[in-house]
C-alpha cells in the first residue's frame, strides 16, 4: 500500500503509516492537478491540507486511490460527490484544531479592544503613545458568535469565563452552553454585539454571509472577526466600514483567495487599515493542533484500509466494524438502489458460502456492505460480485 502526504503534514502521520507497513512519500507543498495526477499513480491513500484540490478529473485519473485524508477541518477542496461516485472515502479532523482557533480568536478580541497591534507598530517606529483612550477590557462586552458548532461553542465557554456576555446565532437548533443566549436572527445578534465573530462551515449558502447590509446592521464601533472561511465575508465592504470608522477594528485569518505556497507576496484591500490584524490562515496552525490531527486522521484511514471501518468518514456511510479474525472480508461499495443486498447474498448462496457476519449502511446515493466469510471460498465469486449492476468498488480484506 502506498501513501502520498502533501503540504508538510506533521511527521507523526508519516511515522504512523510507516510503522503500519505502508510505503510513504511526502511533499512539503501542494501539487497542481497535472502533477498531482502523476504522483497518484499506484497510490491508495493521499493526505492533504487546504491547498490541494481533489477534483473529479484527479479521481478519474487515479484508479488505485481508495481514500483521502484531509488533515484539517474543511473539505471544500475535495469534490465529495465525485469521491463517492468513485468509491473513495474521505476523512477529516473536525475537532483537532478547535482549541487553537478559539485561542487565536480570544487573543484577537483582547488585542483589538486594547489596540495592541497599532500601539506596537508605533513603538517599533519609535513613538511612545501611552493613553487609555479607546482602550477597553473584555469584561462586560457583548460577544456575538455566528455559528455555534465545535469552535463557536468552545469560544462561548472561554469568553464567558473572561466575563463577556455571549450571544449566538445558528441555523440549526443548538443547546446553549453556560449562560450564552440564542438570538432569533442574525440581524438581532449584529445589532446588540460589541464584537462579532464568525465560525460557520464552508457550505455554498455561506458565501458572502456578511456583506454590506450586515455591516450596516452592526453597532457603531463594533469589532469584527473572521476565522472561518474567506468567502464568508465581502472584504471590500469590510474595508469600507473600517475606513469610515463604522467598525473600530477587525481580525481576519482567512481570505477569498489564498496562495497555495507558504512564502509568497500577498495583497489585500485590508492591508494598512487602522486596528486591523491580518494573519495568514494560522487559526489551526499550532504544534498541538497539527500533532492532534496527525494522530487522529491516520488511524481512521488505517482502519478503513485494513478493516473497512468508516467511522468519521465525511462522505461514506459510517460503520464501526469488528476485527477480522479467521475470515475474509468483502467490502462492497455500490449505488444506493434496491436489490443490491439480495443479489449479493444470492451469489454467496449459489456458491455454497456461509456468511459469518454482514453489515449494511447507506448514505444518500451510496450503499456500503461488509460481508465476512470463511477463508475457504471460490475466488471467482469476486468477479460475480463486481458484475452486480450498481457496483462502484469491491475490495477483499484478509
Beta strands, then each sheet from edge to edge (+ up, - down):
strand 1: 2-5
strand 2: 23-26
strand 3: 45-48
strand 4: 67-70
strand 5: 89-91
strand 6: 142-146
strand 7: 165-169
strand 8: 181-182
strand 9: 195-198
strand 10: 222-226
strand 11: 247-252
strand 12: 276-278
strand 13: 327-335
strand 14: 355-363
strand 15: 366-374
strand 16: 391-397
sheet 1: 2+ 1+ 3+ 4+ 5+
sheet 2: 8+ 7+ 6+ 9+ 10+ 11+ 12+
sheet 3: 14+ 15- 13+ 16-
end
